[in-house]
């Protein structure tokens, strides 16, 4: 049985890194996102790339580099407090 996954652009939008799914897809297409899955790193410029729980994403947003570990695959775009339970900010001290 395969691990559950979700489209990269949908995950970024539902986790509230972007206001619209279109913005998330544009960032992925234009700048790319680095996806680290169990030590295998790949850069994706495809909004439809699949992400799974445990993946580490690195991307640029508003001039800064963000690195987050996926803890969950949100079913919806809920409030920020709910969205924050789906990732761990690797940049936090």
N, C-alpha and C positions, 0 to 999 in steps of 0.2 A: 504494500500500500504506500502510495507516495505522500509526501508531506503536503499539507495545504499550502496554497500560495495565493498571491494577489498581484495584480498589475502594479508596477512601480508608480505610475502617475496617480492611480487611485489611492494607493497607500499614502503617498506624500500629501495628497489633498485631504483625505480623511483624518490624518494625523495633524492636520492644521498647520502645515508648513507653508501652504499656499491658499489664497482665498478662493481660487477656482481650479477645477481640474485642468482647464486650458492652460493656466499659468504653469502648473506642475509639468504638463506635457511639453510646453515650450522650453522650460529650463532643461529638461532631460534631453530634448532634441538638439538644443543649441549648445549647451555646455557639457552635457553628459553627467552621469552619476557613477561613482565607483562602488561596486557591490562586492563585499568580501564575504564569501560563504565558506566557512571552515578552512580558512587559509588560502582558498583559491580566489584570487582577485580578478575581476573583469570590469572594464569600463563599458557602460551601455549608453547609447544615444537613442534607445528605443523606449518610448513611453510604455509599451506593452510588455517590457521585460518582467519576468516573474521574480517576486521577492518572497522570502519565507521567514518564519520566526527564527531568530538567531543571526540573520544576516546583519552586517554592518554597512551602512550607507555613508558615503562621503560626498558632499555636494556643496556648491557655492550658492549662497543666498545673501543678497544685500551686501555684497562685497566681503563677506566673511565665509570661512570654510566651516561647515557643520558636519559632525560625525555622530551618528546615532545608531544604536543597536535596536533591532526590531524585537519587541517583546510580545506583540500580538498583532492580529490582522483585524482591524476594525470593520464591523458590519455596516456602519453608517458614519456620517460626519456629525458627531455629537459635540457637546460643549468642550471647551479647552481642557477642563479638568479630566474629562473622560479620555480625550485624545492623548493626554500625557501619560496615561497608563499603558500605552501601546509601544513606548520606546524609552530607552535609557540614553540620556545625553552623555556621550563619551567625552565631551569637552569640559564637562563640569568638574570643578576641583573638589 
